Amino acid sequence: MSYRLMFIINAVALVIFGALLMAMPEFVLTQFEAETYVSTLYAVRFMGGALLMGGLLLWFLQDISAKKQKVVAFLLLAGSVGGFVMGLLGMTSIGVLRANGWIPLVVFGIFALIYAYMVFLQPKPTVAKPHKPKAVPSVNSGQPE
């Protein structure tokens, strides 16, 4: 799997979830059985805007150099691990996500595992060495010598 493909998948997920949080914050919060106070809806809309901006940024970062892609992938790995930890806290000790709290855990966990593989375990592509073509014996054109 290439960095470019992962950036596209991550960007699409961020844009979709960010747009949902901006357009329908109450609907999204009721899916997790979270409180829907006015201040919570306002904060969720800001978070949706941040996710939307992150998705668009990732979309435009898909064509950068390979070295810079690895740095961005490391940052996305850190963000995915942080999101997994915060989702776990929100589901267990804080109790904010009362229902369907496993969905963000699965999403952040999958992204964290894929980025960890890509940053630390994925074999580096090797560049094939150019080789000299073998000398081809001259072929008689079919005329007698």
Buried (B, 14 or more C-beta within 10 A) or exposed (E): EEBBEBBBBBBEBBBEBBBBBBEBBEEBBEBBEBEBEEEBBEEBBEBBBBBBEBBBEBBEBBEBEEEEBBEBBBEBBEBBBEBBEBBBEBBEEEEBBEEEBEEBBEBBBBBBEBBBEBBEEBEEEEEEEEEEEEEEEEEEEEEEE
